[in-house]
Amino acid sequence: MDDNNNDKCIFRISKINEQRHLRAALAHNLRLENTPNINTELSHKNMHANGYSTIDECMRRYQSSIKGLKIRKNAVLAHEVLITGSPEHMKKLTKHEHIAYFNAAARWLIQLHGGELSNLLCFSVHYDESTVHAHILLIPKINNKLNSRGIIGGARGRLSELQTEFYERVAKRFGFTRGIKNSRAKHQHYSELKNLRSNLRTTANSLALAKVEHAKIIDELDNSKKVLTHVQNELKQIQRLEYTALKARIAQLEQNISRTYRPR
């Protein structure tokens, strides 16, 4: 949503389809895992909503909220929402305004997700990364059914509609502007970035192993060349010895013959 202006609101929403992914998101949001690229000296400024500070607390709310629901195998179990804005504008806002902005976003999201507070699973504000932002996890439960499609929709244009609603109902009053619709600007969710970093580490490790194997092969090749050279030298020496011995034998035979048939 960043189109060369410094006051854009940022709203991203993604689906979570498995409980293990939900736990992983909670671990990240609650800072219960080693998170790359954070300033741990600022982590004490992070904030989590009361009663949402551990994975167990959040999962108990989740289990309570979905109790009795029929859940399809491919159902979307939760939505993760990232709320922030252009770094320049976020720095202009006071801490009080940050909290007001994130609280307004949470209230709007709860209404969007069926209007029940019990559908809110986690609400964390992070000050330990480059730009202050909030992560909000919610259950997409409407009329006692999991219905992600009813919130996000199946059409690509629905996300643009949600971004407009977010701007109109939340971000506008905090001095943000809306990004250009259908902008080609791309944003990477943390999980995508984490996967890319993991893939990069895997590739780097594979490359390091390949370099070691390459060095071993070069050493083995050098040793093979040395052995071959040694064998070739030995063979030449043997050939020389055989030739010298053969010449000596011939000379001896010639000498014997000359003695045997010497004229009298």
DOVEXRO-180433 format. One line per field, with one value per residue (C-alpha): x, y, z; residue in three letters. Coordinates in nm, 4 decimals. Layout:
BEGIN
px	X,...
py	Y,...
pz	Z,...
rest	ala,...
***
This chain:
BEGIN
px	0.0000,0.3036,0.2888,0.5716,0.3733,0.4624,0.1207,-0.0345,-0.2285,-0.1339,-0.3865,-0.3025,-0.5073,-0.4113,-0.5629,-0.4487,-0.5620,-0.3885,-0.3588,0.0194,0.0352,-0.1897,0.0467,0.3434,0.1742,0.1018,0.4635,0.5823,0.3299,0.3859,0.7647,0.7915,1.0344,1.3643,1.2504,1.5041,1.5615,1.4154,1.5757,1.5498,1.6375,1.2997,1.0949,0.9905,0.7819,0.5680,0.2116,-0.0341,-0.4022,-0.4871,-0.5555,-0.3802,-0.0170,0.0467,-0.0229,-0.2266,-0.4528,-0.5125,-0.5706,-0.8184,-1.0176,-0.9926,-1.1133,-1.3964,-1.5082,-1.5160,-1.6665,-1.9599,-1.8843,-1.8610,-1.5229,-1.4390,-1.0997,-0.9970,-1.1602,-0.9870,-0.9363,-0.8220,-0.7310,-0.4114,-0.4224,-0.1293,-0.2053,0.0509,0.1318,0.4077,0.7108,0.7263,0.3658,0.3868,0.6813,0.4713,0.2038,0.2432,0.2297,-0.1206,-0.2236,-0.0637,-0.2730,-0.5888,-0.5267,-0.4720,-0.7696,-0.9968,-0.8720,-0.9390,-1.2953,-1.3665,-1.2172,-1.4217,-1.7401,-1.6208,-1.5682,-1.9151,-1.9170,-1.8184,-1.5193,-1.4582,-1.3522,-1.0474,-0.7543,-0.4535,-0.3811,-0.0134,0.1628,0.5303,0.7778,1.0890,1.0917,1.1649,0.8046,0.5526,0.2684,-0.0053,-0.0815,-0.4438,-0.5631,-0.9338,-1.1650,-1.3762,-1.6967,-2.0257,-2.3673,-2.1986,-2.0088,-1.6538,-1.6960,-1.3737,-1.5263,-1.8021,-1.5339,-1.2518,-1.4594,-1.3544,-1.3012,-0.9734,-1.1536,-1.2791,-0.9371,-0.9414,-1.2892,-1.1633,-0.8695,-1.1097,-1.3378,-1.0386,-0.9296,-1.2777,-1.3747,-1.0379,-0.7295,-0.8713,-0.9184,-0.5532,-0.4257,-0.3564,-0.4402,-0.5415,-0.2984,-0.3832,-0.6293,-0.4837,-0.1338,0.1423,0.3289,0.3928,0.4284,0.5726,0.4038,0.6406,0.5729,0.6630,0.9797,1.0588,1.0179,1.2429,1.5075,1.4767,1.5155,1.8142,1.9763,1.9090,2.0582,2.3592,2.4132,2.3817,2.6300,2.8748,2.8468,2.8920,3.2084,3.3436,3.2621,3.4202,3.7394,3.7465,3.7048,3.9861,4.2113,4.1241,4.1891,4.5281,4.6145,4.5037,4.7241,5.0193,4.9576,4.9267,5.2491,5.4234,5.2969,5.4007,5.7500,5.7753,5.6643,5.9224,6.1917,6.0906,6.0921,6.4381,6.5654,6.4157,6.5699,6.9129,6.8939,6.7854,7.0756,7.3193,7.1794,7.2074,7.5651,7.6479,7.4941,7.6812,8.0014,7.9367,7.8612,8.1786,8.3792,8.2114,8.2657,8.6079,8.8208,9.1087
py	0.0000,0.2277,0.4521,0.6966,0.8803,0.8757,0.8616,0.5384,0.3064,-0.0594,-0.3388,-0.7010,-1.0087,-1.3728,-1.7146,-1.9795,-2.3332,-2.5465,-2.5299,-2.5692,-2.2589,-2.0798,-2.1717,-2.0547,-1.7187,-1.6865,-1.7717,-1.4953,-1.2362,-1.3061,-1.3123,-1.6689,-1.7714,-1.6400,-1.3709,-1.2389,-0.8682,-0.7386,-0.5059,-0.7064,-0.3936,-0.2515,-0.5688,-0.4553,-0.1840,-0.4411,-0.4763,-0.7647,-0.7462,-0.8710,-1.2432,-1.2948,-1.3161,-1.6924,-1.9508,-2.1588,-1.8630,-1.7890,-2.1532,-2.1952,-1.9045,-2.0658,-2.4078,-2.2463,-2.0398,-2.3316,-2.5816,-2.7605,-2.6304,-2.8635,-2.7877,-2.8956,-3.0488,-2.7523,-2.4857,-2.1565,-2.1632,-1.8062,-1.4788,-1.2918,-0.9172,-0.6774,-0.3129,-0.0364,0.2516,0.4220,0.4491,0.8261,0.8714,0.6137,0.8092,1.1270,0.9658,0.9576,0.6347,0.7271,0.7720,0.4395,0.2610,0.4468,0.3525,-0.0156,-0.0290,0.1232,-0.1372,-0.4184,-0.2981,-0.2814,-0.6286,-0.7822,-0.6475,-0.7837,-1.1256,-1.1756,-0.9059,-1.1369,-1.0501,-1.4228,-1.4388,-1.2267,-1.4617,-1.2343,-0.8613,-0.7624,-0.4312,-0.4484,-0.1671,-0.3793,-0.3782,-0.0974,0.0301,-0.0023,-0.2362,-0.4577,-0.8252,-0.9271,-1.2883,-1.3614,-1.6562,-1.6052,-1.7153,-1.5752,-1.7075,-1.9904,-2.1115,-2.0718,-1.8528,-1.6984,-1.6559,-1.4393,-1.2009,-1.2103,-1.3360,-1.5486,-1.2646,-1.0809,-0.7460,-0.8171,-0.7402,-0.4004,-0.3414,-0.4321,-0.1945,0.0825,-0.0004,-0.0018,0.3384,0.4892,0.3468,0.3455,0.4963,0.8157,0.9849,0.9259,1.1236,0.8293,0.8150,0.5121,0.3608,0.3569,0.0791,-0.2222,-0.0902,-0.3308,-0.2598,-0.5860,-0.6575,-0.9705,-1.1191,-1.2244,-1.5937,-1.5514,-1.3673,-1.6353,-1.9064,-1.7153,-1.6786,-2.0466,-2.1350,-1.9012,-2.0690,-2.4118,-2.3004,-2.1488,-2.4725,-2.6773,-2.4470,-2.4787,-2.8590,-2.8512,-2.6440,-2.8970,-3.1839,-2.9940,-2.9397,-3.3112,-3.4060,-3.1669,-3.3191,-3.6702,-3.5685,-3.4215,-3.7401,-3.9480,-3.7385,-3.7887,-4.1642,-4.1771,-3.9812,-4.2135,-4.5216,-4.3763,-4.3042,-4.6521,-4.7999,-4.5961,-4.7062,-5.0695,-5.0286,-4.8707,-5.1510,-5.4153,-5.2501,-5.2243,-5.5857,-5.6976,-5.5167,-5.6704,-6.0184,-5.9688,-5.8473,-6.1506,-6.3869,-6.2189,-6.2533,-6.6227,-6.6821,-6.5110,-6.7303,-7.0448,-6.9864,-6.8211,-6.9291,-7.1675
pz	0.0000,-0.0007,-0.3080,-0.2422,0.0263,0.3925,0.5554,0.4307,0.6587,0.6406,0.6901,0.6054,0.6797,0.6301,0.6945,0.9415,0.8576,1.1207,1.4985,1.4816,1.2616,1.5079,1.7918,1.5838,1.5238,1.8951,1.9813,1.7508,1.8616,2.2313,2.1792,2.3066,2.0327,1.9016,1.6605,1.4080,1.3473,1.6720,1.9228,2.2435,2.4438,2.3370,2.3873,2.7358,2.5654,2.3860,2.5094,2.5154,2.6043,2.9537,2.9582,2.6234,2.7315,2.7007,2.4340,2.6802,2.7653,2.3983,2.3069,2.5925,2.4467,2.1058,2.2254,2.4204,2.1208,1.8734,2.1177,1.9556,1.6054,1.3097,1.1590,0.8059,0.7401,0.5209,0.7385,0.8139,1.1909,1.2452,1.0791,1.1582,1.1010,1.0916,1.1621,1.1138,0.8799,0.6893,0.9218,0.8891,0.9989,1.2783,1.4224,1.4223,1.6397,2.0166,2.2104,2.3245,1.9591,1.8665,2.1266,2.0248,1.6599,1.7399,1.9806,1.7153,1.4677,1.7175,1.7825,1.4086,1.3552,1.6368,1.4779,1.1426,1.3050,1.4450,1.7113,1.9993,2.2158,2.2648,1.8999,1.9806,2.0470,2.0747,2.0613,2.0741,2.0074,1.9127,1.9677,1.9197,1.5385,1.2949,1.2904,1.5717,1.4718,1.6126,1.5523,1.6089,1.5899,1.5588,1.4998,1.1821,1.3531,1.2289,1.3345,1.5255,1.2176,1.0981,0.7922,0.6675,0.3236,0.4713,0.6029,0.3509,0.0595,-0.2339,-0.4779,-0.4983,-0.4836,-0.1314,0.0175,-0.1517,-0.0054,0.3423,0.3074,0.2121,0.5087,0.7412,0.6129,0.6368,0.9766,1.1551,0.9951,0.8485,1.1844,1.2762,0.9776,0.7479,0.3785,0.1773,-0.0712,-0.4390,-0.5155,-0.6950,-0.6353,-0.7328,-0.4110,-0.2282,0.1414,0.2965,0.5971,0.8769,0.8166,0.4481,0.5454,0.8018,0.5387,0.2993,0.5694,0.6533,0.2863,0.2644,0.5658,0.4143,0.0839,0.2609,0.4561,0.1387,-0.0335,0.2568,0.2436,-0.1324,-0.0887,0.1624,-0.0723,-0.3596,-0.1570,-0.0688,-0.4336,-0.5343,-0.2659,-0.3803,-0.7409,-0.6453,-0.4563,-0.7542,-0.9830,-0.7482,-0.7351,-1.1136,-1.1575,-0.9133,-1.0969,-1.4312,-1.2969,-1.1525,-1.4826,-1.6741,-1.4301,-1.4712,-1.8473,-1.8322,-1.6074,-1.8333,-2.1392,-1.9711,-1.8525,-2.1969,-2.3613,-2.1144,-2.1817,-2.5560,-2.5185,-2.3072,-2.5619,-2.8440,-2.6456,-2.5812,-2.9444,-3.0507,-2.8135,-2.9297,-3.2980,-3.2787,-3.5817,-3.5041
rest	met,asp,asp,asn,asn,asn,asp,lys,cys,ile,phe,arg,ile,ser,lys,ile,asn,glu,gln,arg,his,leu,arg,ala,ala,leu,ala,his,asn,leu,arg,leu,glu,asn,thr,pro,asn,ile,asn,thr,glu,leu,ser,his,lys,asn,met,his,ala,asn,gly,tyr,ser,thr,ile,asp,glu,cys,met,arg,arg,tyr,gln,ser,ser,ile,lys,gly,leu,lys,ile,arg,lys,asn,ala,val,leu,ala,his,glu,val,leu,ile,thr,gly,ser,pro,glu,his,met,lys,lys,leu,thr,lys,his,glu,his,ile,ala,tyr,phe,asn,ala,ala,ala,arg,trp,leu,ile,gln,leu,his,gly,gly,glu,leu,ser,asn,leu,leu,cys,phe,ser,val,his,tyr,asp,glu,ser,thr,val,his,ala,his,ile,leu,leu,ile,pro,lys,ile,asn,asn,lys,leu,asn,ser,arg,gly,ile,ile,gly,gly,ala,arg,gly,arg,leu,ser,glu,leu,gln,thr,glu,phe,tyr,glu,arg,val,ala,lys,arg,phe,gly,phe,thr,arg,gly,ile,lys,asn,ser,arg,ala,lys,his,gln,his,tyr,ser,glu,leu,lys,asn,leu,arg,ser,asn,leu,arg,thr,thr,ala,asn,ser,leu,ala,leu,ala,lys,val,glu,his,ala,lys,ile,ile,asp,glu,leu,asp,asn,ser,lys,lys,val,leu,thr,his,val,gln,asn,glu,leu,lys,gln,ile,gln,arg,leu,glu,tyr,thr,ala,leu,lys,ala,arg,ile,ala,gln,leu,glu,gln,asn,ile,ser,arg,thr,tyr,arg,pro,arg
***
